[in-house]
Amino acid sequence: MMDLADKSVGFILSAISLSIFTYYTFWVIILPFVDSDHFAHKYFLDRKLAIIIPVLAGVALVSFLCIFIGLVMIKSKKKSS
């Protein structure tokens, strides 16, 4: 039973990741070559956000990792004392 739940979660996470990757690829690589009056432009955000969003996500990820590692180091230091 648990194996099926793990597979379902893995499939959902893979589907979400693939859809985000596909959207971002079209947004950054293909959309600049499409005419600006094409209907496809209304489904995508401004191009400036194509840089800002990943940078902010990266900063948040690195911050979270630093905080996590710091907390683990503090807890392990308390255990060894």
N, C-alpha and C positions, 0 to 999 in steps of 0.2 A: 504494500500500500504506500509506504513512504517513497519507494523507488519511483512510482508513478507521479507523486507530487513533485519530486526533484526534477523529473523529466519535464513536467509541465512548466515549472518555474524557469528552467533552463530554456525551454522553447519560447516562452514569453519574453524573457530577457534578450534572447537572440533576435526575435522579431522586432523588438523595440530598438535595439542597437542597429539592426540592418535598416530600419526605416529612417532613423536619425542620420545614419551615414549616407543613405541615398538622397535625402532631402538636402543635406549640407553639400554633397557633391554637385547636385544640380544647381544649387544656390550660388556656389563659389566658382565652379568650373564652366558650367554650360550657360547659365543665365547671362553673363556678360556678352556673349555672342548672339543673343536674341535681341531683336529690335525692342526698343523701350516702350513702344505702344502695343506690344503683343500681350494677349490676355494672361499669359503665364506669370507676368510680373506681379499681378495682384495677389498671388498665392505665396509670395516670398517677402521677407522683411527687407529693410534697407541694407545695402551692402556694407555700410560701416559696422553694422551689428554682426556681420559675418566674422569680424576680427574680435570685437569687444566681448561677445558671448563666450567663445572658447578661452580667451585670456582670463576672464573672470572665473570661469569654471576651473581652469588650471590653478589660479591663485587660491581658490577655495579648497581644492584638493590638496595642494601642497601645505596649506595652513592646517587643514584637518590632520594630515599625516604627521606634521611636526608636533601638534598638540598631543596626538595619540602616542607618539614615540616618547615625548616628554613625560606623559603620565605613566607609561609603562616603566620608564627608567626610575621615576620617583617611587613607584610601588615596589620595584625590585630592590631598591636601596633600603626601603623600610623593612623588607623581609630579611635582608642579610644582616641588618643591625641587631 
